Amino acid sequence: MLPPALLRLCLCAAAAAAASPFSLRGDHRLAGLFPLHTEAHRDEASLLVRGCDDAAFKSHGYCLSQALRFAVEEINNSTTLLPNVTLGYEIYDTCSEPTNFHATLCALARKGRQGVQVLPSFQHYEPQAVAVIGPDSTRLALTTAAVLSLFLVPEISYEASTELLSLKRLYPSFLRTIPSDRQQVKAIFLLLQHFGWTWVALLGSDNIYGRTGLDALQELLTASNVCVGYRATIPANSDANNPELHNLVQILTEVKVNVTVVFSNRGSVLPFFEVVVQRNVTGMVWVASEDWSLAQTIWQVPGIHTIGSVFGMAVEKPEPTMLERFEAWRMWEEGAVAESASSAEAGSESVGNARLDCTQRCTGCRVRATVPDMYDAQGSFNVYSAVYAVAHGLHDLLGCASGACSKGTVYPWQLLQKIREVNFTLYESRISFDAHGDIQKGYDIVMWKWLGSNWASDVIGTFRVNPERLSIDPGKILWHTEDGQAPSSVCSEACKPGEMRLQQSRHKCCFSCVACPPGTFLNTSGQYTTGFAPALSSPAHILPPAPVSPFPASHLLWSVKPLTQAMDFGRVHGANFRWEVFWEKSPLCHARAGNARRNEQVRWESRAQGAAGRAPHRGRALTGSEVCEVSVSSADPFDCQACGLDEWSPAGSEVCFNRTVEFLSWSEPLSWVLLALAALLMLLIAALVVLFALNASTPVVKSAGGKTCFLMLGSLACTCSSLFCYFGEPSQAACLLRVPLFAISFTVFLSCVATRSFQILCIFKLNARWPALYEAWMRRQGPVLFVAASTAAQVALCVATEAVSPSVPRREYRVWADRVVLECAQSDAADAAIAYTLLLSAGCFALSYAGTDLPAAYNEAKSLTVSLLLHLGCSAAVLCSQGALRGRADTAARVLGTLGTLAAVLGGYFVPRAFVILLRPHQNTAEHFQMAIQEYTRRLAAA
């Protein structure tokens, strides 16, 4: 059956040559596709495939073809790999796209025929070649892979590295022994990161290799902190006179980028660097892709040693032993050919008598071949590895492990499956393929070095896969810069610690720096940091530092709940998720990494809910109903972040400090002074109680109120005891007792003072006008009822206000940035109790003032009036200071105001009577009081 016309290209005249370096008979043949010549000129309108002998010779391609012959000869001489089976080959020159397609069809032609036969199923299709080695370039490999994949014929390329060929959906039979550009792109990316180059230019050749490589690299850079300042394509098929090249180089110098990645083939990059040298571009860093990093044609450009430092990606250096054996084989073959010069001239290298395929000729190849360089050596090892991969696949398929190989038919799809599974070591290099058909191999990082104008390259680092890692030896780097140091390539210099970035353009690497405002921080270390506030004049009640989690970008709320509640691990929505776990035996606030990402910033906070009088602590066992929060910020890592509620920071800070917790502590000196004064007042009250008890029957004590004095002194003692609720960390009990205890006890005292003043006024002034008033007052127990009623009213008022708006401990954050004020929350309703005492004080003042002309023994109006005025003044001072003073000062002012009130009333009412009892006993007699009353009567009569 004749093949279709589209598949029957006009083949060159071909006949099997008896002895040819292009062909070798064997049980199973390989097809080798190598660029022995550069692309030849051809007539676009002609379908005829022309030979390549008229094109320029490529020594690199010839070296690769010899590596295939060497590998096949080694395998055929092996007694273990394919013991009773031989490999053959057909080598084709792929100098152009037509010749490459022709070679592909020759390999695909059905065995024993000259055409490709189209069958309903290719499971039993047996082509001329069981596998294809090559071609070299991405452009040619895409064509070959597309055709061969239809028949599932294994194709192993040695230099086609584009990532497109890893798509098994499109190219299921394609494999390669050179790393994919995906690995090369990662290696370049890690190299840029290693030296901190964040402002780079990308140049690529105008072909699939350059465009796909740049696309992959830019995608990787965009997702990182590296910016692309300029990207351009090097014009194809141009020379140093091309104005586009000159314009490209000019723009490259104007954008002030010190590092340029050139992802190009050697053909395109040659005229580019000629222009770079012409325009005297010096001191830059160039990162070369694998195709031209070791190309002689590039470093032989005159003056190229002035362009700066050149890094390059190179496939892992092959084992020297293989190269030595390969070179020895070549030398032996050349010697054997020299001994039979006539055979060599009449053989395949001559177009003369031998009738060979037009793509299987290379006149004078051996003579024109140059000494292999490192680039040739790397490519040769790739070809060598590809041939051995096919041989190992045949070894498994034919069951050669038993010592003899099967002679059955080998179908390509069967061999393809075995080649994908090979895993063997070849001169210390592991040969295996991943699911994409890519070899698991890394790169050497090379650097160009010049000694004068002499070129050399040195391996200064490596990139390895599984896992991906880059290692650089700084001691091997020789920077070609003015100062001999690594150049910098950044759009904007890094901000100082505590400064955030303000974007200036679409490039995130171009920015200005502004200090973070107070209350925010910028932590660029990747972990949240808790600091300690500097020591203040007061005791620093500082929360212990929060634990640092190993994972910082999302919001994770970790709730610790009572064991009786259900456990809900929640659902993960992108970067925001919530986990709730069991709480048992008061666990510490901690977290497991779980699904959290690495390098995230974590802030830990513990918040107590309803814990009366206690401030929440960090990193302690939880009690009651508490929540341990982990706030993981996914914001811009170069933007200022707000500190936590219990934290503060000055402007331009990179850490947050724990706020100082402020309250009037028992241990500070101010508290000692106030407590000492309160203790002295308590002792004074106790002394007055004893003194008045010992002199209870004397006129002075009776005139002061008799037994009522003890009630008054007791109420003042209770008032004084309320002061102790102001010291220490506010608790629920202290906040509830503080105001009611003072208000109720002081109301008792004022009520007693008011009844006593009213009684004296009735006796000396009102009794004469309204005698029945005093009699009814005394008969109906007026003093007792008044004291009880006023006190009950105060009690009811305090209970009502505390029930409506209870006074509880609270943390006030708005007073100072660096401190948290612990205080009792006093509502407006609670102030009603204080207002009641002030109203009662004003009534006492009015009654005492009305008795200024009473007998001297009963006239304490002056001292009592002064005492009440001092009390009202202290109360007014405390009320006015509430807006101006906060924290410890406010608490101290309240204590001091109460102490002033107590001292005033004791000094104005009780101390004068104690003075009479102790120092003027002659005035503490009934006669003295009678004389005072008579004197008052005579004065009234005279008036």
Secondary structure, DSSP 4 states (H G I P E B T S, - for coil): -PPPGGG---PPP----SSBTTEE--SEEEEEEE--BPPPP--TT------STTSPB-HHHHHHHHHHHHHHHHHHH-SSSSTT--EEEEEEE-SSHHHHHHHHHHHHSBTTSSSPPP-S--TT--BS-SEEE--SSHHHHHHHHHHHHHHT--EEESS---GGGG-TTT-TTEEESS--HHHHHHHHHHHHHHTT--EEEEEEESSHHHHHHHHHHHHHHHTTT-EEEEEEEEPTT--TT-HHHHHHHHHHHHTT-SEEEEE--HHHHHHHHHHHHHTT--SEEEEE-TTTTT-HHHHTSTTGGGSEEEEEEEE-PPPHHHHHHHHHHHHHHHHHHHHTHHHHHHTTT-SSS----TTS--TTHHHHPPPP-HHHHHHHHHHHHHHHHHHHHHHHHTTGGGSS---S---HHHHHHHHHT-EEEETTEEEEB-TTS-B---EEEEEEEEETTEEEEEEEEEEETTTTEEEE-GGG----SSSSSPPP--SSPPPPTTEEEEE-SSSTT-EEEEEPPTTEE--TTSS--EE-PPP-SS--EEPPPPPPPS----EEEEEEE-TTSPPB----BTTEEEEEEE--SS-BS----TTPPSS-EEEEEEEESS-TT----SSSB--SSEEEEEEEE-S-TTS-EEPPTTEE--TT-SSEEEPEEE---TTSHHHHHHHHHHHHHHHHHHHHHHHHHHTTTSHHHHHHTTTHHHHHHHHHHHHHHGGGGGSSS--HHHHHHHHHHHHHHHHHHHHHHHHHHHHHHIIIIITTT-HHHHHHHHHTTHHHHHHHHHHHHHHHHHHHHHHHS---EEEE-SS-SSEEEEEE---TTTHHHHHHHHHHHHHHHHHHHHTTTS-GGG--HHHHHHHHHHHHHHHHHHHHHHHH--THHHHHHHHHHHHHHHHHHIIIIIHHHHHHHHH-GGGSSHHHHHHHHHHHHHHHHH-
